Amino acid sequence: MAPMNDGLREASVEAEVEGALAAMEAKLERIVGLLEEQDARRQDLEEVVADVLPAVNGMLRLASDKLDALEKSGALELLPLAGRTVGALKSPRAAKPLGVLGLLRALRDPDVAQGLGLLLDVVRALGSAARVAFTPEAAAIVIRRHRDRPGALLPVLADLMAEFGYVDPSAVQLTADELNLSRAEVYGVLSFYHDLHTDPPAAHEVRICRAEACASVGAEDLVRAAQARLGLGIGEQNDEVALREVFCLGMCGVAPAIQVDGEILGRVDATTMGEHLAGLGGPK
């Protein structure tokens, strides 16, 4: 019986060893699988980071450029004063904005009136100073803000105007690619709206209203005076000034009206037109 018992015992030991080896092999395979899975995840993460990092860096550069432009313009120094003006123009009841009569009463206060003018200056400064130099990378960031929304084309073009002051021709293809449109579709909208421009902005902009109300009381005289003074045709510009037409500034009651660097002026004639355009550049 002893030899048989020894044989059974050896077989049992061999079975236990084989079972332990099989279990160890299975665990090693699981470890290898986990390591491979972790490596794949790491590679996926690296790819995501590599894809996102340029956009993040582009956004940081864009933000930095905006802050630099605002600082150079002096707009940042005006913001606290403008904030106090906004507070002064709020109704004490439930912090609601003032009505028309309340606003008129508030404007009797010279400090409030001066502050409101300051606030308008800040808004203009922020609008122009926040613009940065065009780059395809910065444009791509702007376009992707609207990529997934329906009817994104016009908001994209408007944002490009706000960011850079114009829509660079190279942004047409970028927009078409991001929104899955043709170049013709993008350019059709870009060329239709007068407020969308493909040239870098001039230092100053003059707009003359040529709608019916203004045309009936001398708008064409203003056009001729501006063209002679600036040496530009309608729709033309140089580094110093751009001359554009617009159809209605909402000032029909004081026509003819113009807009110079964002400021709307009414009851303009050929003489006062020259005064408003003084210092904006002209024929060399």
Buried (B, 14 or more C-beta within 10 A) or exposed (E): EEEEEEEEEEEEEEEEEEEEEEEEEEEEEEEEEEEEEEEEEEEEEEEEEEEEEEEEEBEEBBEEBBEEBBEEBEBBEBBEBBEBBEEBBBEEEEEEEBEEEBBEEBEEEEEBEEBBEBBBBBEBBBEBBBBBEBBEBBBBBBBBEBEEEEEBBBBBBBBBBEBBBBBBEEBBEBBBEBBEBEEEBBBEBBEEEEEBBEBBBBBBBBBBBBBEBBBEBBBEBBBEBBBBBBBBEEEBBBEBBBBBBBEBBEBBEBBBBBBBBEEBBBEBEBEBBEEBBEEBBBEE
